[in-house]
């Protein structure tokens, strides 16, 4: 299973965005995007909705690695 940083990088690359282009879309620095993708930092909670829109990916998939069509396991 891939972690958040791998899912983020994969989603960005799938759209053909550079770290700099994603940073511009989110109004953050390229260094911030790099830190997220290298696991040194995580994006702030307030950025998650914009990440979802820009990357065209569900937050379930981006954060938890769950496809939107899959159900959570029963507890």
GIVEN-V61110 format. One record per run of one state. SS is the DSSP state (H for helix, E for strand, - for the rest). FROM is the first residue (numbers start at 1). TO is the last residue. If there is no record, write none. Layout:
BEGIN
ss:from:to
SS:FROM:TO
SS:FROM:TO
END
This chain:
BEGIN
ss:from:to
-:1:3
H:4:14
-:15:18
H:19:26
-:27:29
H:30:37
-:38:44
H:45:55
-:56:58
H:59:64
-:65:75
END
